[in-house]
Amino acid sequence: MSARGWTRALVVSLAALPFGCASGGTFPAATVTNVTLSNAGYRIVATDVEGEASAGYLLGVSASRGQEMTTLALARVKGDGMLYKRALQNLWANFETRHGKIEGRHLALVNVRFDGDALNVVGLYTRPKVSVRADVIEFTH
């Protein structure tokens, strides 16, 4: 590539930077609601129910550290970037497939675990993936 070609590529890359994608998320293990499950007013409906979601990005990199997934990229080409939300929706869809509808039931997720993974192809393509696993209980009043 000529010097003029490299200059043009650099200008295009720099011009595109303000339009790139960046996302990050962290989900501490603490919960907002604390329920003590010491009475017999509940039953375990399902264990180890899983949901996952991923997205694809061009010219970027993703990294997972504990419960945090961070992505910095130029353009998203797959998925919508709401990985934690989509993973939880997928978890509930998987639950309904095996255990029936959730509407009208008093269900809660317990022992929730998040995990992240990232495929990085030398800065050209990145695919972050978030998985969530949980046990599901039903309150029986």
C-alpha positions as MATLAB code, in Angstrom:
seq = 'MSARGWTRALVVSLAALPFGCASGGTFPAATVTNVTLSNAGYRIVATDVEGEASAGYLLGVSASRGQEMTTLALARVKGDGMLYKRALQNLWANFETRHGKIEGRHLALVNVRFDGDALNVVGLYTRPKVSVRADVIEFTH';
ca = [
       0.000    0.000    0.000;
       1.317    3.424   -0.882;
       1.863    6.236    1.608;
      -1.238    7.943    0.224;
      -3.273    4.726    0.787;
      -2.043    4.432    4.381;
      -2.888    8.097    5.005;
      -6.394    7.600    3.619;
      -6.915    4.476    5.756;
      -5.705    6.335    8.854;
      -8.030    9.295    8.198;
     -11.026    6.970    7.693;
     -10.181    5.044   10.869;
      -9.813    8.207   12.940;
     -13.025    9.649   11.524;
     -14.895    6.486   12.500;
     -13.679    6.466   16.118;
     -16.479    8.668   17.492;
     -19.001    6.191   16.076;
     -17.530    3.060   17.631;
     -19.098    0.832   20.250;
     -18.142    0.407   23.839;
     -19.923   -1.488   26.539;
     -19.198   -2.753   29.972;
     -21.076   -4.358   32.781;
     -20.498   -5.484   36.289;
     -22.904   -7.341   38.490;
     -21.852   -7.726   42.100;
     -22.866  -10.951   43.810;
     -24.938   -9.089   46.417;
     -28.670   -8.922   45.782;
     -31.061   -6.062   46.359;
     -33.602   -8.306   48.068;
     -32.546  -10.682   50.789;
     -34.930  -13.540   51.566;
     -34.150  -16.177   54.158;
     -35.325  -19.559   52.945;
     -35.537  -21.239   56.324;
     -39.263  -22.079   56.408;
     -41.064  -24.733   54.408;
     -42.925  -22.122   52.332;
     -41.067  -22.831   49.117;
     -39.970  -25.661   46.886;
     -37.077  -26.008   44.465;
     -38.563  -26.165   40.968;
     -35.370  -26.367   38.887;
     -31.637  -26.394   39.409;
     -28.863  -25.115   37.192;
     -31.091  -23.399   34.623;
     -28.918  -21.579   32.082;
     -29.267  -18.714   29.660;
     -26.674  -17.064   27.473;
     -26.287  -14.247   24.990;
     -23.543  -13.044   22.686;
     -22.834  -10.253   20.239;
     -20.333   -9.782   17.424;
     -18.187   -6.698   16.812;
     -15.755   -5.662   14.096;
     -12.394   -4.075   14.893;
     -12.525   -4.555   18.612;
     -11.594   -6.459   21.698;
     -13.565   -7.921   24.616;
     -12.402   -8.976   28.045;
     -14.077  -10.831   30.868;
     -12.951  -10.394   34.455;
     -15.084  -12.163   37.032;
     -18.637  -10.878   36.651;
     -17.652   -8.052   34.317;
     -17.610   -8.129   30.510;
     -16.133   -5.146   28.681;
     -16.077   -4.572   24.927;
     -14.457   -1.799   22.907;
     -15.084   -1.980   19.163;
     -15.826   -0.023   16.022;
     -19.125   -1.607   14.948;
     -21.576   -4.206   16.250;
     -22.568   -6.696   13.528;
     -24.489   -9.294   15.573;
     -26.728   -9.078   18.638;
     -27.958   -5.979   20.394;
     -25.364   -5.440   23.098;
     -27.747   -6.100   26.021;
     -25.975   -9.308   26.964;
     -26.978   -9.612   30.632;
     -30.618   -8.779   29.886;
     -30.767  -11.234   26.961;
     -29.046  -13.975   28.981;
     -31.672  -13.654   31.740;
     -34.500  -13.657   29.172;
     -32.979  -16.786   27.650;
     -32.765  -18.380   31.112;
     -36.489  -17.813   31.716;
     -37.351  -19.096   28.211;
     -35.340  -22.255   28.919;
     -37.143  -22.627   32.244;
     -40.570  -22.314   30.578;
     -39.669  -24.961   27.992;
     -39.134  -27.570   30.694;
     -41.296  -26.371   33.610;
     -44.253  -24.451   32.180;
     -45.286  -20.810   32.080;
     -43.988  -18.354   34.677;
     -47.041  -16.058   34.674;
     -49.123  -16.331   37.826;
     -46.437  -18.220   39.717;
     -44.360  -16.891   42.608;
     -40.879  -17.717   41.354;
     -37.446  -16.466   42.300;
     -33.910  -17.067   41.114;
     -31.429  -18.164   43.775;
     -27.746  -19.039   43.622;
     -27.350  -16.843   40.543;
     -23.969  -17.121   38.833;
     -22.697  -15.012   35.933;
     -19.852  -16.035   33.665;
     -18.267  -14.325   30.689;
     -16.203  -15.464   27.757;
     -14.728  -13.597   24.820;
     -13.450  -14.651   21.431;
     -10.915  -12.135   20.091;
      -9.473  -12.481   16.595;
      -6.407  -10.196   16.511;
      -8.407   -6.977   16.880;
     -10.455   -7.724   13.750;
     -13.460   -9.375   15.369;
     -14.637   -9.941   18.912;
     -17.525  -11.972   20.291;
     -18.341  -11.433   23.965;
     -20.620  -14.038   25.548;
     -22.381  -13.861   28.907;
     -23.885  -16.903   30.628;
     -26.127  -16.887   33.666;
     -27.036  -19.955   35.731;
     -29.454  -20.141   38.618;
     -31.739  -22.358   40.626;
     -35.452  -21.535   40.561;
     -37.678  -21.728   43.620;
     -41.437  -21.350   43.901;
     -43.073  -19.912   46.997;
     -45.955  -22.108   48.110;
     -47.519  -19.810   50.774;
];
